[in-house]
Amino acid sequence: MVRLVARLLAAGLGLASLAGCGTALDQQPPLQASPSSSACQTGQVYQHATLGYRLCFPNGWATRDYTAEPGSGGALSVVAFGPPSSVPTHVLTQTGFQPPVEVRVVAGPKAAVEASLTQSNQVSQTQIAGVAADRIDVTESGPAAGAVYIVFEHQATTLVIEKAPGSSYTTEFDAIVRSFSFSSATG
């Protein structure tokens, strides 16, 4: 009985905190990721069920939704792609965990996300899924050296597709970026 009351209290506090942030709980469906039945020319298909983006990732790679895990930083969605050994079922700590490729979706404009990424790094313009995007190549030395970020906005959210620093997955990252699209319902 005490556990039930504690759970209900925790759930109520969670809803109250969301309501305090101006989130209309009845207007936003929960974010969910799911595999898609559509085929990719090469690799496997991944389609996010509520955000409507789709991409192809290499055969033999795994995908994990880390949205509710430590380190998600309040993101609306965090989905990792990589060899199974690099995308564990649960992340116990954020320290040192960087999947080969990650798609992170956050609320708000890209300028807020980009502010810390662009400092002293190479920024170029590109397009992804028909949307203008910035490609940020981390050129400064340090733990983020070699990371690549594609940052763009779609329907009042900012999407960041990231290649982990120091990883050798440039070919796979580029293929994922080229295959990225939105379903017609979200475009």
ABEGO torsion letter per residue (X at the ends): XAAAAAAAAAAAAAAAAAAAAGBBAAABBBBBBBBBABBBABEBBBBBAAAGBBBBBBBGBBBBBAAABBGAGGBABBBBBEBAAABBABBABABGBBBABBBBBBBEBAAAAAAAAABGBBBBBBBBGGBBBBBBBBABBEAABGBBBBBBBBGGBBBBBBBBBGBAAAAAAAAAAAABBBBAAAX
